[in-house]
Amino acid sequence: MKRGEAFVARWAATVAAGVLVAGLSGCIAPTVSIDGTQTATTHGATPQPTTSQTPTATQLQTPTPRDLRASVAPGNVGCFPVEVPLDNGPRKYAMGTATTDSSGVPISYKVASGDVIDYIADRFGFFNPCPRAGLGFAYLNTINQVRRGGYPWPLYAGDTLNLSAYKITSVGTINGQVKHEAAPDPMPQQK
């Protein structure tokens, strides 16, 4: 074997060993049990609990079926009945701030870094009863299409999401801008 070939062979063996180590390091995956205890799972081994921190009031809440759902009001927004949101509290991927009207009903939401649309929809109890729309956050997309544009749209920290079917034309921004897209049909009287 020539000197150059030997170098290439050693280099290839080193790279292969690195890939093997990197691949095997992915064999341990942390999981969280129903009681909130974090465990580390290794293939072929029994999961062992690891230490976990005691949650604080400001830590993340995972959406659960026990969360309250938005109530339904008269009228429709597109194919959806009008929903009146209810804030179930901050949770992982929905840590932004809600603004309420004088009666305490959430009307807008300021997006926090790392927020995800489905978690925001779940936080406010939006449910998807529309048979033509396949995802639970479709209602939230519909009431935001006028000022944020058609879905899919990205979420930027600081964006304002509309939460009210009665504020479709007056609440909502995307990356500091307001779009002027077609309104859903039908749409309730705007306030």
C-alpha positions in Angstrom: 0.0 0.0 0.0 1.4 3.4 -1.0 1.9 6.1 1.6 -1.0 8.3 0.2 -3.4 5.2 0.2 -2.5 4.4 3.8 -3.3 8.0 4.8 -6.7 7.8 3.1 -7.4 4.4 4.6 -6.6 5.7 8.2 -8.7 8.9 7.5 -11.7 6.8 6.3 -11.4 4.5 9.4 -11.3 7.6 11.7 -14.4 9.1 10.0 -16.2 5.8 10.2 -15.4 5.5 13.9 -16.7 9.0 14.5 -19.9 8.3 12.7 -20.4 5.1 14.7 -19.9 7.0 18.0 -22.2 9.7 16.9 -24.8 7.2 15.8 -24.6 5.3 19.1 -24.9 8.4 21.2 -28.4 8.8 19.8 -29.4 5.5 21.5 -30.3 7.3 24.7 -33.4 9.3 24.6 -35.0 11.2 27.5 -38.7 10.7 28.0 -41.2 12.1 30.5 -43.6 9.8 32.2 -47.3 10.6 32.9 -46.4 11.7 36.5 -43.8 14.2 35.1 -40.7 12.1 36.1 -38.0 12.3 33.5 -36.3 9.0 32.5 -33.6 8.0 30.1 -34.4 5.2 27.8 -31.6 3.0 26.3 -32.3 0.2 23.9 -32.6 -3.1 25.7 -32.3 -1.5 29.2 -34.9 -0.8 31.8 -35.7 2.9 32.1 -34.3 4.5 35.3 -35.7 7.8 36.7 -33.4 10.7 36.8 -33.6 13.8 38.9 -36.3 16.3 37.9 -36.9 19.9 39.0 -40.0 20.9 40.9 -42.1 22.9 38.5 -42.7 26.6 39.3 -45.8 28.7 38.4 -44.0 30.2 35.4 -42.8 26.9 34.0 -44.3 25.2 31.0 -47.7 23.4 31.0 -48.4 20.6 28.6 -51.8 20.7 26.9 -54.1 18.1 28.3 -57.6 16.9 27.5 -58.8 18.6 30.7 -58.2 22.1 29.3 -61.4 24.0 28.8 -62.6 24.6 25.2 -63.7 27.8 23.7 -67.4 28.4 23.8 -69.5 28.7 20.6 -71.3 32.0 19.8 -74.0 32.7 17.1 -72.7 33.0 13.6 -69.9 31.6 11.4 -66.4 32.5 10.3 -65.9 30.7 7.0 -67.0 27.1 7.7 -66.5 27.4 11.5 -68.9 28.4 14.2 -67.7 31.6 16.0 -65.6 30.5 19.0 -65.1 32.6 22.1 -61.6 31.8 23.5 -60.7 30.9 27.0 -57.1 31.2 28.2 -56.0 27.9 29.7 -52.6 29.4 30.7 -49.1 29.5 29.4 -47.6 26.2 28.4 -44.6 25.0 26.4 -44.7 26.5 22.9 -47.4 29.0 23.9 -45.7 31.3 26.4 -46.8 34.6 25.0 -49.1 37.2 26.6 -52.8 37.5 26.1 -54.8 40.8 26.0 -58.4 40.6 27.1 -61.5 42.8 26.5 -63.4 44.5 29.4 -65.3 41.3 30.1 -62.1 39.2 30.4 -62.3 37.5 27.1 -58.9 37.1 25.3 -58.9 39.1 22.1 -55.2 39.1 21.1 -52.0 37.2 21.8 -48.4 38.5 21.6 -46.2 35.7 20.3 -43.1 34.7 22.4 -40.0 33.2 21.0 -40.4 29.5 20.3 -44.2 29.5 20.2 -46.0 27.1 17.9 -49.4 27.7 16.3 -51.1 24.4 17.4 -50.1 25.0 21.1 -51.4 28.5 20.9 -54.7 27.3 19.5 -54.9 24.7 22.3 -54.0 27.2 25.0 -57.1 29.2 24.0 -59.4 26.2 23.6 -59.9 26.5 19.9 -61.5 23.3 18.6 -61.9 22.3 14.9 -65.5 21.3 14.1 -65.2 22.2 10.4 -65.3 19.0 8.4 -63.3 20.6 5.5 -60.4 21.6 7.6 -58.1 18.8 8.8 -56.1 20.5 11.7 -57.2 21.8 15.1 -55.6 25.2 14.6 -57.5 26.0 11.3 -59.9 28.3 13.1 -57.1 30.4 14.4 -55.6 30.6 10.9 -59.0 31.6 9.5 -59.5 34.5 11.9 -56.0 35.8 11.2 -55.9 35.5 7.4 -56.9 39.1 6.7 -54.0 40.8 8.5 -51.4 38.0 8.5 -52.0 36.5 5.0 -53.0 33.0 4.0 -51.6 30.0 5.9 -49.0 28.8 6.2 -47.3 31.8 7.8 -44.4 31.9 10.2 -44.6 33.1 13.7 -42.2 35.8 14.8 -41.6 36.8 18.4 -43.6 40.0 18.9 -46.3 39.1 16.3 -49.9 39.8 17.4 -52.4 37.1 16.7 -56.1 37.8 16.6 -58.2 35.6 18.9 -61.6 37.2 18.3 -64.0 36.6 15.3 -65.2 40.2 15.9 -61.7 41.7 15.4 -60.6 40.0 12.2 -60.1 43.3 10.3 -58.5 45.2 13.2 -56.1 42.9 15.2 -53.0 41.0 14.0 -49.5 41.6 12.7 -46.8 39.5 11.0 -43.2 40.5 11.6 -44.3 44.1 12.3 -46.5 44.4 9.2 -50.2 44.3 8.5 -51.4 42.5 5.3 -54.8 43.2 3.6 -56.0 39.8 2.4 -59.5 38.6 1.6 -61.8 38.2 4.5 -63.4 34.8 5.3 -66.9 34.3 4.1 -69.1 34.5 6.0 -67.7 36.8 8.7 -69.5 38.3 11.8 -70.0 42.0 12.2 -66.7 43.5 13.2 -66.4 45.6 16.3 
